[in-house]
Amino acid sequence: MCCSHVVVTMEVSVQSAFDSLVFDKVVLAIGKTLRVEPLGLSRSTRLVDDLSLSGFARLKLALCLEDLFDMELQNDTVERFQTLGDIVSYFSFRYFRDIETVPLSATA
């Protein structure tokens, strides 16, 4: 019982740290796209309402995200992003699911 709790806690901690890393990259992409210091951004920041991203700016953001994450985005995927949190969730899910966890017993 104790070990399973530790593994679950570690997975949550790793996911949280990974989300934070992805968020930092998304903020970097926003800064490059808008050519401004992206201060005060959060996962709930809305792309259109808060950042006033036009269709062209969304395309530039998509290209920057593709470069940062080394992943191609489909047009319909980019159009579904409403908030920074949507972008973070998208990339976190795709990257975190590919990370293989080494069982604790294998490291002993």
C-alpha positions as CSV (number, residue, x, y, z in Angstrom):
1,M,0.0,0.0,0.0
2,C,2.7,2.4,1.0
3,C,4.7,2.0,-2.2
4,S,1.7,2.5,-4.5
5,H,1.0,5.8,-2.7
6,V,4.6,6.8,-3.3
7,V,4.4,6.0,-7.0
8,V,1.1,7.8,-7.5
9,T,2.5,10.9,-5.7
10,M,5.7,10.8,-7.8
11,E,3.6,10.6,-11.0
12,V,1.5,13.6,-9.9
13,S,4.7,15.5,-9.0
14,V,6.3,14.6,-12.4
15,Q,3.1,15.6,-14.3
16,S,3.0,18.9,-12.4
17,A,6.6,19.7,-13.1
18,F,6.2,18.7,-16.7
19,D,3.1,21.0,-17.0
20,S,5.1,23.8,-15.6
21,L,7.9,23.2,-18.1
22,V,5.4,23.1,-21.0
23,F,3.7,26.3,-19.7
24,D,7.1,28.1,-19.7
25,K,7.7,27.1,-23.3
26,V,4.2,28.3,-24.3
27,V,4.8,31.6,-22.6
28,L,8.1,31.9,-24.5
29,A,6.2,31.2,-27.7
30,I,3.7,33.9,-26.8
31,G,6.5,36.4,-26.2
32,K,8.1,35.6,-29.5
33,T,4.8,35.8,-31.4
34,L,3.6,39.1,-29.9
35,R,7.1,40.5,-29.5
36,V,6.3,41.7,-25.9
37,E,7.3,40.6,-22.4
38,P,4.6,38.1,-21.5
39,L,4.0,39.2,-17.9
40,G,0.9,38.1,-15.9
41,L,0.0,35.2,-18.1
42,S,-1.8,32.2,-16.7
43,R,-3.4,29.0,-17.9
44,S,-6.7,30.8,-18.1
45,T,-5.4,33.6,-20.4
46,R,-7.5,33.6,-23.5
47,L,-5.8,33.9,-26.9
48,V,-8.4,36.1,-28.6
49,D,-10.0,38.0,-25.8
50,D,-7.0,38.7,-23.6
51,L,-4.1,38.6,-26.1
52,S,-6.0,39.8,-29.2
53,L,-4.4,37.1,-31.4
54,S,-5.6,37.5,-34.9
55,G,-5.7,34.6,-37.4
56,F,-2.2,35.5,-38.7
57,A,-0.8,35.8,-35.1
58,R,-2.3,32.3,-34.3
59,L,-0.4,30.9,-37.4
60,K,2.8,32.5,-36.2
61,L,2.2,31.1,-32.7
62,A,1.6,27.6,-34.2
63,L,4.8,27.8,-36.1
64,C,6.7,28.9,-33.0
65,L,5.1,26.1,-30.9
66,E,6.0,23.6,-33.6
67,D,9.7,24.7,-33.4
68,L,9.8,24.7,-29.6
69,F,8.1,21.3,-29.2
70,D,9.4,19.7,-32.4
71,M,5.9,18.6,-33.3
72,E,3.7,19.4,-36.3
73,L,0.3,20.9,-35.5
74,Q,-2.8,20.4,-37.6
75,N,-4.8,23.6,-38.5
76,D,-7.9,22.4,-36.8
77,T,-5.9,21.7,-33.6
78,V,-4.6,25.3,-33.5
79,E,-8.1,26.6,-34.0
80,R,-9.4,24.7,-31.0
81,F,-7.0,26.4,-28.6
82,Q,-8.9,29.0,-26.7
83,T,-6.6,29.5,-23.7
84,L,-3.0,29.0,-22.8
85,G,-4.2,26.1,-20.6
86,D,-5.5,24.4,-23.8
87,I,-2.1,24.6,-25.3
88,V,-0.3,23.3,-22.2
89,S,-2.8,20.4,-21.8
90,Y,-2.3,19.4,-25.5
91,F,1.5,19.3,-25.4
92,S,1.7,17.9,-21.8
93,F,-0.6,15.0,-22.8
94,R,1.4,14.2,-25.9
95,Y,4.8,14.4,-24.2
96,F,4.0,12.9,-20.8
97,R,2.3,9.8,-22.2
98,D,5.5,9.0,-24.1
99,I,7.7,9.1,-21.0
100,E,8.3,5.6,-19.8
101,T,8.4,5.2,-16.1
102,V,11.1,3.0,-14.7
103,P,9.7,0.9,-11.9
104,L,11.2,1.6,-8.5
105,S,12.3,-2.0,-8.1
106,A,14.4,-1.7,-11.3
107,T,16.5,1.1,-9.7
108,A,17.4,-0.9,-6.6
